[in-house]
Amino acid sequence: MNLETIDYSSEGGVARITLNRPERLNAINAQLVADLRTAVAVANDDPSVRAMILSGAGRAFCAGYDLDWGTKAEDASQRAMSGLWDPVRDYLGMSRNVRSYMTLWESPKPVIAQVHGWCVGGGTDLALCSDLIFMAEDAQIGYPPARVWGEPTTMMWVYRLGLEHAKRLMLTGESLSGVEAARFGLASRAVPADALPAEAEAMARRLATIPLNQLVMSKLLVNQAYENMGLRTTQLLGTVFDGIARHTPEGIAWRDLAMKEGFREAVRRRDAPFGDYGERPRSHGE
């Protein structure tokens, strides 16, 4: 394998897929999307693997899309079309990303997301498309682009949370801590950050003792129930709405602000009224 943004290893029936752009908090770019698809395929093609652990190197699981890359790429694309926006071209491009994230959902072998630090924006697609989520107690998971410049394309929130919590998180863009995520049923377990790798490993090892055919059937039984609820239709709409949200007057203004003053300043202004994410008060030692 020639993976530029992901580390891959396997041992004892468990494949470890580690997002490896720590200097960018494992933010998503085109290469990471492609590498994820490859890594999941390799794990599924390996007869010795029965379960996977998806994690992030460094201080975070995944900080969402790389805004420095994403805003510039989108601006360049629109300029190439004389300032116009082709919604179908946008949909087809974002759909490729959705298909890569959904390889986790569609993988016959179970995937455990090991979430620490930040898991925000597009990074939540990676966690929510996995089968089980284990979180550090102090981790934060949320979709702040719901405030401006985005909608969740896989839209797994509504299928993994009840109506009240899904609506609150989508309407506000607020985040949940690991403790809250476990309490609301979004995560299987929340543990202290230093215990997280061992907890995820222990679960993966237990899964690896179960016959693969049994794991595949159990996962398919659960997944088909959600497929029958309209999951694919919801994702189609979410992907279309994501493109629209990035091209509303407010969305374009936010993108222009990010390009002019830097994405950190654009994110600061977006989150300042809520006092969360990068604007939340820091505790001692952070």
C-alpha positions, 0 to 999 in steps of 0.5 A: 500500500502507498498511503500518504495520510493513513497508517495501517497495521494488523495483528491478532485479527485486528486492523488498525487504521490511523488517520495520520495528519497530526499537524493538521489535526487529521483534517480531511483532504482529497488524499485522506478520502482516497486513502481511507477507502483503500485501507478499509478495502485492504482490511476486508480483503485480509482473511486474518482480519475480523475487526478494525479500529479507526483512530487519529494520530496526535491531539485529535481524532479528526478536525473535519475538512481541511478548510485551508485546502477546501475554501481555496479549492472551492473558490478556484473551481467557481472562478474557473466557471466564471463565478457560477456554481454547478450544483450537480458537479458539486453533488457528484464530487461530495458524493465520492466522499460520502461513498468513501465514508460509507465503506465503514458502514458497508464493511462486512467486518465491524469498525470501532471508532476510537475518538479522542480530542476533537471530532468535528465537521466532516470528521463526524462522518468517519466516526458515525459511519463506524459501527461502535464509537468509543470516546475519551471522556473529554473528547468533543463531537459535533457539527459546527458547519451547521451554523454556516457553510455546511450540512452533514452529508452522511447525516448519521446523526438522525439515525444514531440519536433520538429526535430531540438530540439530533435536532438540537445538535443540527440546529445549534451546531453544538458538541457533545463530550464523550460523557454526554455522547455515551449517556445519549447512546451515541457512543458505546463507552466513554473512558479517561483518555489514557485508557481509551486505546486499551478499551477499544483494543479489548473490544476489537480483540473480543470481536476477533474471537467470533466467527467472521460469518457471524459478525457479518450477519449480525452487522447486516441485520442491524444495518438493513433496518436503518437502510429501510428507514431511508438512510440513502435518501437522507444522505442524498438530500444531505449532500445536496443541502451541503452544497447549497449551504456552501453557496448561499450568500452567507456561505459565500461570505464566510468562505471569502472571510476565511480566505481573506482573514484566515480560516481560524478567524472565520471559525472564531467569528462563527463560534463566538456567540456560542462560546464553544469549540475553539472559543470555549474557556480552556481548563488548566493544562490545555 
